[in-house]
Amino acid sequence: MVSVSHAGRLLVATPAIGDPNFERTVILLLDHDDDGALGLVLNRPSDLEAAEVLPGWSDLTARPGVVFSGGPVEREGIIGLGRRTAPDPAAPFQITVGSVGVLDLSAEPIDLVGSVEGIRLFAGYAGWGAGQLESELVSQGWWLADAEPGDILTEAPEDLWAAVLRRQPDPLRRWALYPVDPSMN
């Protein structure tokens, strides 16, 4: 049983994660309850231009304007996040962190102009069954961190893992300096 939901927080992969799908990833948890958890990898941009996948949304996408690999589950599905710029109760939008939330991509993009900006598209997601994430947290596969809206739509996703760790208290902050290849240290 989940005693505390971590939805809206970040999972930061530890060097002990043991899964190349998640090495040095930062995941925003969108949902976490007794049934499991669902999140998006925030720092794995692909080479696929957003305009190739959802052309109508491309004018609203945040730089670098590509589709991100959201995780290894259902890679053919697309999830969109964006920043709300003006409250609009009719907008197909669910707040996740600060002013950033999940978009209903079946809506018409024109309906969001002026109320949402900085859209980021994710192919697939990361998912955990009931109790699985809790087990991985206990086994030190992940660190939990508070999310900031800038994390989600960062223009430097390749630096996100270290950036999130740098703002944590010691001793976690020291991991930001952990080399990609420890044998080269």
MDAnalysis code that builds the backbone (N, CA, C; Angstrom):
import MDAnalysis as mda
import numpy as np

u = mda.Universe.empty(555, n_residues=185, atom_resindex=np.repeat(np.arange(185), 3), trajectory=True)
u.add_TopologyAttr("name", ["N", "CA", "C"] * 185)
u.add_TopologyAttr("resid", np.arange(1, 186))
u.add_TopologyAttr("resname", ["MET", "VAL", "SER", "VAL", "SER", "HIS", "ALA", "GLY", "ARG", "LEU", "LEU", "VAL", "ALA", "THR", "PRO", "ALA", "ILE", "GLY", "ASP", "PRO", "ASN", "PHE", "GLU", "ARG", "THR", "VAL", "ILE", "LEU", "LEU", "LEU", "ASP", "HIS", "ASP", "ASP", "ASP", "GLY", "ALA", "LEU", "GLY", "LEU", "VAL", "LEU", "ASN", "ARG", "PRO", "SER", "ASP", "LEU", "GLU", "ALA", "ALA", "GLU", "VAL", "LEU", "PRO", "GLY", "TRP", "SER", "ASP", "LEU", "THR", "ALA", "ARG", "PRO", "GLY", "VAL", "VAL", "PHE", "SER", "GLY", "GLY", "PRO", "VAL", "GLU", "ARG", "GLU", "GLY", "ILE", "ILE", "GLY", "LEU", "GLY", "ARG", "ARG", "THR", "ALA", "PRO", "ASP", "PRO", "ALA", "ALA", "PRO", "PHE", "GLN", "ILE", "THR", "VAL", "GLY", "SER", "VAL", "GLY", "VAL", "LEU", "ASP", "LEU", "SER", "ALA", "GLU", "PRO", "ILE", "ASP", "LEU", "VAL", "GLY", "SER", "VAL", "GLU", "GLY", "ILE", "ARG", "LEU", "PHE", "ALA", "GLY", "TYR", "ALA", "GLY", "TRP", "GLY", "ALA", "GLY", "GLN", "LEU", "GLU", "SER", "GLU", "LEU", "VAL", "SER", "GLN", "GLY", "TRP", "TRP", "LEU", "ALA", "ASP", "ALA", "GLU", "PRO", "GLY", "ASP", "ILE", "LEU", "THR", "GLU", "ALA", "PRO", "GLU", "ASP", "LEU", "TRP", "ALA", "ALA", "VAL", "LEU", "ARG", "ARG", "GLN", "PRO", "ASP", "PRO", "LEU", "ARG", "ARG", "TRP", "ALA", "LEU", "TYR", "PRO", "VAL", "ASP", "PRO", "SER", "MET", "ASN"])
u.atoms.positions = np.array([
    [0.838, -1.187, 0.000],
    [0.000, 0.000, 0.000],
    [0.880, 1.246, 0.000],
    [0.568, 2.193, -0.880],
    [1.319, 3.436, -0.980],
    [0.886, 4.348, 0.161],
    [1.831, 4.679, 1.051],
    [1.491, 5.567, 2.164],
    [1.548, 7.029, 1.742],
    [2.463, 7.350, 0.822],
    [2.610, 8.714, 0.317],
    [2.757, 8.649, -1.194],
    [1.920, 9.378, -1.896],
    [2.056, 9.432, -3.347],
    [3.185, 10.389, -3.700],
    [4.003, 9.974, -4.641],
    [5.104, 10.818, -5.110],
    [4.779, 11.472, -6.449],
    [3.519, 11.451, -6.860],
    [3.125, 12.107, -8.109],
    [3.534, 13.572, -8.050],
    [4.087, 14.057, -9.157],
    [4.559, 15.432, -9.214],
    [6.003, 15.598, -8.767],
    [6.631, 14.526, -8.325],
    [8.039, 14.567, -7.907],
    [8.901, 13.907, -8.976],
    [10.195, 14.053, -8.817],
    [11.149, 13.462, -9.754],
    [11.766, 12.201, -9.183],
    [11.993, 11.258, -10.065],
    [12.832, 10.104, -9.764],
    [14.147, 10.350, -10.494],
    [15.240, 10.294, -9.759],
    [16.564, 10.480, -10.339],
    [17.273, 9.138, -10.235],
    [17.667, 8.577, -11.378],
    [18.303, 7.256, -11.388],
    [19.638, 7.312, -10.654],
    [19.865, 6.354, -9.784],
    [21.153, 6.251, -9.103],
    [22.095, 5.423, -9.974],
    [23.385, 5.496, -9.725],
    [24.313, 4.645, -10.486],
    [24.026, 3.148, -10.298],
    [23.262, 2.794, -9.273],
    [22.939, 1.387, -9.009],
    [21.687, 0.918, -9.741],
    [21.109, 1.734, -10.609],
    [19.826, 1.395, -11.239],
    [19.883, 0.056, -11.965],
    [20.976, -0.239, -12.640],
    [21.138, -1.546, -13.267],
    [20.298, -1.782, -14.506],
    [19.704, -0.760, -15.082],
    [18.900, -0.908, -16.283],
    [19.312, 0.190, -17.257],
    [19.895, -0.175, -18.412],
    [20.361, 0.850, -19.351],
    [19.246, 1.759, -19.868],
    [17.990, 1.310, -19.823],
    [16.866, 2.173, -20.215],
    [16.772, 3.409, -19.326],
    [17.287, 3.297, -18.106],
    [17.104, 4.365, -17.139],
    [18.407, 4.982, -16.635],
    [19.536, 4.620, -17.196],
    [20.808, 5.166, -16.751],
    [20.805, 6.694, -16.873],
    [21.091, 7.376, -15.754],
    [21.150, 8.836, -15.658],
    [19.859, 9.530, -16.100],
    [18.742, 8.873, -15.907],
    [17.479, 9.505, -16.278],
    [16.883, 10.284, -15.116],
    [16.042, 11.220, -15.486],
    [15.221, 11.963, -14.539],
    [13.790, 11.770, -15.022],
    [12.951, 11.255, -14.132],
    [11.571, 10.930, -14.487],
    [10.611, 11.774, -13.658],
    [9.662, 12.392, -14.330],
    [8.577, 13.090, -13.649],
    [7.462, 12.084, -13.431],
    [7.097, 11.859, -12.177],
    [5.987, 10.953, -11.874],
    [4.665, 11.681, -12.079],
    [3.874, 11.174, -12.995],
    [2.554, 11.749, -13.271],
    [1.482, 11.132, -12.398],
    [1.688, 9.869, -12.021],
    [0.693, 9.141, -11.235],
    [1.426, 8.152, -10.353],
    [0.976, 8.026, -9.098],
    [1.556, 7.060, -8.166],
    [0.509, 6.754, -7.105],
    [0.044, 5.502, -7.130],
    [-0.955, 5.078, -6.161],
    [-0.801, 3.584, -5.904],
    [-1.777, 2.979, -5.266],
    [-1.702, 1.556, -4.918],
    [-1.604, 0.640, -6.135],
    [-2.053, 1.116, -7.291],
    [-2.012, 0.298, -8.508],
    [-0.664, 0.348, -9.211],
    [0.189, 1.297, -8.844],
    [1.499, 1.420, -9.468],
    [1.847, 2.877, -9.709],
    [2.742, 3.088, -10.676],
    [3.208, 4.448, -10.964],
    [3.437, 4.599, -12.465],
    [3.348, 5.853, -12.924],
    [3.567, 6.181, -14.319],
    [4.316, 7.506, -14.366],
    [5.369, 7.550, -15.207],
    [6.143, 8.777, -15.323],
    [6.732, 8.936, -16.703],
    [7.362, 10.090, -16.919],
    [7.989, 10.408, -18.196],
    [9.465, 10.731, -17.984],
    [10.324, 10.131, -18.805],
    [11.749, 10.450, -18.789],
    [11.893, 11.841, -19.409],
    [12.457, 12.762, -18.655],
    [12.546, 14.153, -19.092],
    [13.811, 14.478, -19.878],
    [14.795, 13.593, -19.835],
    [16.095, 13.957, -20.405],
    [16.593, 13.007, -21.489],
    [15.681, 12.502, -22.318],
    [16.066, 11.651, -23.443],
    [15.451, 12.151, -24.747],
    [16.000, 13.258, -25.282],
    [15.479, 13.735, -26.570],
    [15.839, 12.758, -27.681],
    [14.977, 12.639, -28.665],
    [15.258, 11.790, -29.825],
    [15.670, 12.696, -30.987],
    [15.904, 12.110, -32.129],
    [16.209, 12.878, -33.334],
    [14.951, 13.195, -34.134],
    [13.817, 12.701, -33.678],
    [12.555, 12.861, -34.393],
    [11.937, 14.231, -34.099],
    [11.766, 15.023, -35.136],
    [11.171, 16.351, -34.984],
    [9.703, 16.223, -34.569],
    [9.282, 17.080, -33.632],
    [7.887, 17.075, -33.174],
    [6.934, 17.296, -34.341],
    [7.341, 18.103, -35.312],
    [6.490, 18.402, -36.471],
    [6.195, 17.157, -37.292],
    [7.068, 16.156, -37.250],
    [6.846, 14.916, -37.994],
    [5.786, 14.043, -37.341],
    [5.626, 14.177, -36.040],
    [4.696, 13.321, -35.297],
    [3.329, 13.974, -35.145],
    [3.308, 15.210, -34.695],
    [2.056, 15.951, -34.508],
    [2.237, 17.348, -35.089],
    [2.099, 17.474, -36.402],
    [2.383, 18.746, -37.060],
    [1.595, 19.933, -36.504],
    [0.391, 19.732, -36.117],
    [-0.421, 20.831, -35.610],
    [0.087, 21.406, -34.299],
    [0.868, 20.635, -33.580],
    [1.361, 21.061, -32.281],
    [2.762, 21.663, -32.356],
    [3.427, 21.535, -33.491],
    [4.841, 21.896, -33.575],
    [5.117, 23.369, -33.290],
    [4.205, 24.267, -33.620],
    [4.427, 25.691, -33.359],
    [4.421, 26.010, -31.866],
    [3.852, 25.129, -31.059],
    [3.772, 25.354, -29.620],
    [4.847, 24.609, -28.836],
    [5.676, 23.806, -29.516],
    [6.640, 22.973, -28.789],
    [7.816, 23.776, -28.266],
    [8.323, 23.315, -27.129],
    [9.501, 23.916, -26.501],
    [10.759, 23.438, -27.214],
    [11.785, 24.277, -27.204],
    [13.062, 23.851, -27.772],
    [13.620, 22.718, -26.931],
    [14.182, 21.698, -27.490],
    [14.713, 21.613, -28.831],
    [13.722, 21.179, -29.913],
    [12.454, 21.095, -29.655],
    [11.455, 20.831, -30.695],
    [11.436, 19.423, -31.233],
    [11.889, 18.473, -30.424],
    [11.898, 17.068, -30.831],
    [10.993, 16.273, -29.902],
    [10.700, 15.051, -30.307],
    [9.965, 14.125, -29.447],
    [10.972, 13.503, -28.489],
    [10.593, 13.401, -27.239],
    [11.447, 12.784, -26.227],
    [11.021, 11.338, -26.028],
    [11.975, 10.495, -25.663],
    [11.653, 9.119, -25.297],
    [11.168, 9.157, -23.857],
    [9.864, 9.000, -23.678],
    [9.276, 9.087, -22.346],
    [9.474, 7.843, -21.513],
    [9.860, 6.749, -22.140],
    [10.086, 5.496, -21.427],
    [9.844, 4.319, -22.338],
    [10.114, 3.130, -21.815],
    [10.056, 1.933, -22.655],
    [8.668, 1.322, -22.858],
    [7.641, 1.870, -22.234],
    [6.293, 1.299, -22.325],
    [5.479, 2.072, -23.372],
    [4.794, 1.322, -24.250],
    [3.906, 1.888, -25.278],
    [4.555, 3.049, -26.026],
    [5.688, 2.790, -26.630],
    [6.455, 3.819, -27.332],
    [5.707, 4.436, -28.510],
    [4.650, 3.797, -28.979],
    [3.897, 4.377, -30.093],
    [2.903, 5.434, -29.614],
    [2.652, 5.502, -28.321],
    [1.745, 6.509, -27.773],
    [2.484, 7.806, -27.467],
    [1.802, 8.931, -27.593],
    [2.405, 10.238, -27.336],
    [1.675, 10.916, -26.172],
    [2.458, 11.425, -25.231],
    [1.935, 12.201, -24.106],
    [2.533, 13.599, -24.226],
    [1.719, 14.610, -23.998],
    [2.191, 15.987, -24.091],
    [2.144, 16.698, -22.756],
    [3.193, 17.466, -22.486],
    [3.235, 18.350, -21.332],
    [3.375, 19.776, -21.837],
    [2.889, 20.722, -21.081],
    [3.027, 22.123, -21.461],
    [2.885, 23.025, -20.256],
    [3.215, 24.296, -20.445],
    [3.138, 25.295, -19.387],
    [1.911, 26.173, -19.615],
    [1.080, 26.253, -18.603],
    [-0.123, 27.097, -18.677],
    [0.310, 28.552, -18.497],
    [-0.105, 29.393, -19.416],
    [0.232, 30.813, -19.340],
    [-0.949, 31.658, -18.891],
    [-2.139, 31.128, -19.033],
    [-3.350, 31.831, -18.600],
    [-4.385, 30.798, -18.190],
    [-5.056, 31.025, -17.070],
    [-6.079, 30.063, -16.661],
    [-7.218, 30.015, -17.672],
    [-7.543, 28.810, -18.050],
    [-8.649, 28.607, -18.980],
    [-9.334, 27.312, -18.569],
    [-10.453, 27.407, -17.841],
    [-11.117, 26.192, -17.352],
    [-11.551, 25.247, -18.463],
    [-11.671, 25.744, -19.683],
    [-12.085, 24.892, -20.790],
    [-10.893, 24.195, -21.457],
    [-9.672, 24.624, -21.125],
    [-8.486, 24.037, -21.765],
    [-8.309, 22.594, -21.321],
    [-7.979, 21.708, -22.270],
    [-7.767, 20.293, -21.949],
    [-6.404, 20.093, -21.296],
    [-6.323, 20.342, -19.982],
    [-5.054, 20.468, -19.296],
    [-5.190, 19.997, -17.859],
    [-4.220, 19.213, -17.368],
    [-4.225, 18.747, -15.981],
    [-2.905, 19.139, -15.336],
    [-2.926, 20.062, -14.374],
    [-1.712, 20.570, -13.715],
    [-0.977, 19.419, -13.024],
    [0.357, 19.401, -13.197],
    [1.207, 18.396, -12.575],
    [2.188, 19.028, -11.593],
    [2.956, 20.024, -12.038],
    [3.939, 20.721, -11.203],
    [3.878, 22.209, -11.532],
    [3.604, 23.034, -10.529],
    [3.535, 24.475, -10.773],
    [2.504, 24.774, -11.839],
    [2.947, 25.394, -12.928],
    [2.042, 25.720, -14.032],
    [2.161, 24.724, -15.185],
    [2.914, 23.642, -14.978],
    [3.135, 22.635, -16.026],
    [2.194, 21.459, -15.801],
    [1.631, 20.971, -16.909],
    [0.716, 19.853, -16.782],
    [0.590, 19.038, -18.048],
    [-0.239, 18.017, -17.963],
    [-0.482, 17.089, -19.064],
    [-1.576, 17.667, -19.959],
    [-1.340, 17.574, -21.272],
    [-2.276, 18.085, -22.267],
    [-3.107, 16.959, -22.851],
    [-4.293, 17.281, -23.269],
    [-5.120, 16.359, -24.031],
    [-4.792, 16.599, -25.499],
    [-3.980, 15.731, -26.084],
    [-3.522, 15.910, -27.454],
    [-4.595, 15.615, -28.497],
    [-5.767, 15.158, -28.054],
    [-6.861, 14.976, -29.013],
    [-7.590, 16.298, -29.258],
    [-7.256, 17.300, -28.457],
    [-7.860, 18.630, -28.644],
    [-7.213, 19.315, -29.844],
    [-7.826, 20.383, -30.292],
    [-7.271, 21.175, -31.386],
    [-6.203, 22.103, -30.811],
    [-4.981, 22.099, -31.368],
    [-3.922, 22.972, -30.851],
    [-4.322, 24.447, -30.830],
    [-5.111, 24.874, -31.789],
    [-5.535, 26.275, -31.850],
    [-6.305, 26.679, -30.598],
    [-6.963, 25.700, -29.956],
    [-7.723, 25.989, -28.738],
    [-6.826, 26.342, -27.562],
    [-5.533, 26.014, -27.648],
    [-4.616, 26.277, -26.542],
    [-3.738, 27.503, -26.755],
    [-3.765, 28.064, -27.952],
    [-2.942, 29.245, -28.231],
    [-3.338, 30.350, -27.262],
    [-2.355, 30.909, -26.603],
    [-2.590, 31.964, -25.623],
    [-2.786, 31.469, -24.209],
    [-3.059, 30.178, -24.021],
    [-3.226, 29.669, -22.658],
    [-2.173, 28.622, -22.291],
    [-1.466, 28.059, -23.289],
    [-0.429, 27.065, -23.035],
    [0.741, 27.338, -23.971],
    [1.951, 27.170, -23.440],
    [3.150, 27.309, -24.257],
    [4.154, 26.229, -23.861],
    [5.248, 26.151, -24.587],
    [6.322, 25.244, -24.227],
    [5.903, 23.794, -24.172],
    [5.223, 23.329, -25.180],
    [4.757, 21.943, -25.179],
    [5.923, 21.001, -25.489],
    [5.965, 19.917, -24.748],
    [6.963, 18.884, -24.992],
    [6.211, 17.577, -25.205],
    [6.617, 16.833, -26.248],
    [5.974, 15.565, -26.601],
    [6.863, 14.402, -26.200],
    [6.250, 13.348, -25.669],
    [6.966, 12.169, -25.196],
    [6.369, 10.923, -25.834],
    [7.235, 10.113, -26.431],
    [6.810, 8.821, -26.979],
    [7.055, 7.768, -25.902],
    [5.994, 7.142, -25.461],
    [6.104, 6.122, -24.429],
    [6.152, 6.720, -23.037],
    [6.223, 5.812, -22.065],
    [6.292, 6.237, -20.671],
    [6.996, 5.163, -19.858],
    [7.325, 5.502, -18.637],
    [7.904, 4.545, -17.690],
    [6.773, 4.118, -16.761],
    [6.659, 2.836, -16.520],
    [5.578, 2.342, -15.677],
    [6.042, 1.306, -14.681],
    [5.370, 1.261, -13.549],
    [5.667, 0.311, -12.490],
    [4.359, -0.297, -12.015],
    [4.369, -1.588, -11.744],
    [3.209, -2.260, -11.181],
    [3.086, -1.961, -9.697],
    [2.021, -2.463, -9.092],
    [1.776, -2.253, -7.668],
    [2.990, -2.676, -6.842],
    [3.502, -1.756, -6.039],
    [4.623, -2.041, -5.142],
    [5.997, -2.057, -5.790],
    [6.059, -2.054, -7.112],
    [7.345, -2.165, -7.805],
    [8.235, -0.937, -7.574],
    [7.685, 0.254, -7.705],
    [8.492, 1.460, -7.492],
    [8.969, 1.529, -6.043],
    [8.105, 1.209, -5.107],
    [8.498, 1.231, -3.700],
    [9.683, 0.310, -3.458],
    [9.656, -0.863, -4.092],
    [10.767, -1.808, -3.971],
    [12.057, -1.230, -4.559],
    [11.947, -0.562, -5.716],
    [13.123, 0.029, -6.346],
    [13.670, 1.203, -5.538],
    [12.798, 1.923, -4.847],
    [13.264, 3.005, -3.976],
    [14.028, 2.436, -2.777],
    [13.505, 1.366, -2.190],
    [14.169, 0.735, -1.051],
    [15.530, 0.176, -1.451],
    [15.630, -0.387, -2.658],
    [16.893, -0.969, -3.116],
    [17.847, 0.072, -3.701],
    [17.537, 1.347, -3.501],
    [18.407, 2.457, -3.919],
    [18.585, 2.571, -5.426],
    [17.568, 2.189, -6.199],
    [17.618, 2.372, -7.642],
    [17.294, 3.800, -8.049],
    [16.576, 4.513, -7.178],
    [16.139, 5.877, -7.464],
    [16.319, 6.759, -6.246],
    [16.592, 8.026, -6.510],
    [16.494, 9.072, -5.501],
    [15.242, 9.868, -5.820],
    [14.552, 10.333, -4.815],
    [13.400, 11.212, -4.994],
    [13.840, 12.660, -4.839],
    [13.314, 13.538, -5.662],
    [13.624, 14.961, -5.578],
    [12.371, 15.753, -5.927],
    [12.282, 16.937, -5.384],
    [11.173, 17.816, -5.734],
    [11.383, 18.343, -7.146],
    [10.307, 18.397, -7.892],
    [10.364, 18.903, -9.266],
    [10.182, 20.406, -9.269],
    [10.855, 21.044, -10.207],
    [10.657, 22.462, -10.470],
    [10.155, 22.575, -11.901],
    [9.264, 23.515, -12.181],
    [8.738, 23.624, -13.542],
    [9.826, 23.712, -14.618],
    [10.947, 24.343, -14.318],
    [12.044, 24.444, -15.279],
    [12.659, 23.112, -15.633],
    [12.542, 22.128, -14.751],
    [13.085, 20.790, -15.032],
    [12.360, 20.157, -16.209],
    [11.085, 20.352, -16.254],
    [10.235, 19.641, -17.203],
    [10.446, 20.129, -18.628],
    [10.648, 21.421, -18.780],
    [10.776, 21.993, -20.115],
    [12.178, 22.575, -20.355],
    [13.174, 22.032, -19.704],
    [14.532, 22.542, -19.835],
    [15.010, 22.502, -21.281],
    [15.755, 23.525, -21.670],
    [16.359, 23.552, -23.003],
    [17.665, 22.771, -23.030],
    [18.128, 22.307, -21.862],
    [19.375, 21.536, -21.771],
    [19.091, 20.193, -21.097],
    [18.292, 19.330, -21.742],
    [17.930, 18.061, -21.096],
    [19.135, 17.172, -20.793],
    [20.204, 17.303, -21.572],
    [21.392, 16.477, -21.347],
    [22.078, 16.808, -20.019],
    [21.784, 17.975, -19.444],
    [22.378, 18.392, -18.172],
    [21.442, 18.208, -16.981],
    [20.240, 17.703, -17.216],
    [19.222, 17.674, -16.174],
    [19.589, 16.788, -14.990],
    [20.153, 15.614, -15.238],
    [20.494, 14.689, -14.149],
    [21.402, 15.387, -13.144],
    [22.486, 15.973, -13.618],
    [23.428, 16.660, -12.732],
    [22.803, 17.913, -12.124],
    [21.996, 18.640, -12.899],
    [21.383, 19.876, -12.397],
    [20.452, 19.593, -11.217],
    [19.655, 18.538, -11.313],
    [18.745, 18.191, -10.218],
    [19.562, 17.782, -8.992],
    [20.608, 17.004, -9.192],
    [21.425, 16.571, -8.059],
    [22.173, 17.739, -7.416],
    [22.625, 18.704, -8.198],
    [23.356, 19.856, -7.649],
    [22.515, 20.665, -6.669],
    [21.229, 20.676, -6.818],
    [20.405, 21.475, -5.904],
    [19.939, 20.684, -4.670],
    [20.351, 19.420, -4.568],
    [19.986, 18.600, -3.410],
    [20.987, 18.844, -2.278],
    [20.599, 18.544, -1.047],
    [21.554, 18.683, 0.064],
    [22.623, 17.592, -0.012],
    [23.766, 17.859, 0.627],
    [24.797, 16.824, 0.735],
    [24.237, 15.680, 1.551],
    [24.613, 14.454, 1.303],
    [25.641, 13.985, 0.374],
    [25.136, 13.762, -1.060],
    [23.840, 13.911, -1.284],
    [23.293, 13.651, -2.616],
    [23.878, 14.600, -3.661],
    [24.125, 15.838, -3.292],
    [24.663, 16.839, -4.214],
    [25.985, 16.380, -4.834],
    [26.781, 15.655, -4.104],
    [28.089, 15.204, -4.601],
    [27.971, 14.262, -5.799],
    [26.850, 13.579, -5.916],
    [26.663, 12.650, -7.039],
    [26.579, 13.375, -8.379],
    [26.319, 14.672, -8.357],
    [26.263, 15.444, -9.602],
    [27.588, 15.405, -10.347],
    [28.666, 15.127, -9.637],
    [30.003, 15.060, -10.231],
    [30.386, 13.658, -10.657],
    [29.493, 12.694, -10.449],
    [29.790, 11.305, -10.771],
    [30.036, 11.176, -12.286],
    [31.187, 10.634, -12.680],
    [31.492, 10.559, -14.117],
    [30.614, 9.554, -14.851],
    [30.378, 9.816, -16.130],
    [29.601, 8.909, -16.959],
    [30.262, 7.536, -16.988],
    [31.577, 7.516, -17.098],
    [32.348, 6.275, -17.091],
    [33.317, 6.337, -15.910],
    [32.973, 5.723, -14.757],
    [33.813, 5.804, -13.568],
    [35.239, 5.269, -13.799],
    [35.420, 4.384, -14.754],
    [36.767, 3.842, -15.002],
    [37.691, 4.900, -15.600],
    [37.106, 5.988, -16.141],
    [37.909, 7.054, -16.731],
    [38.280, 8.127, -15.709],
    [37.877, 7.939, -14.483],
    [38.115, 8.928, -13.439],
    [39.548, 8.892, -12.972],
])
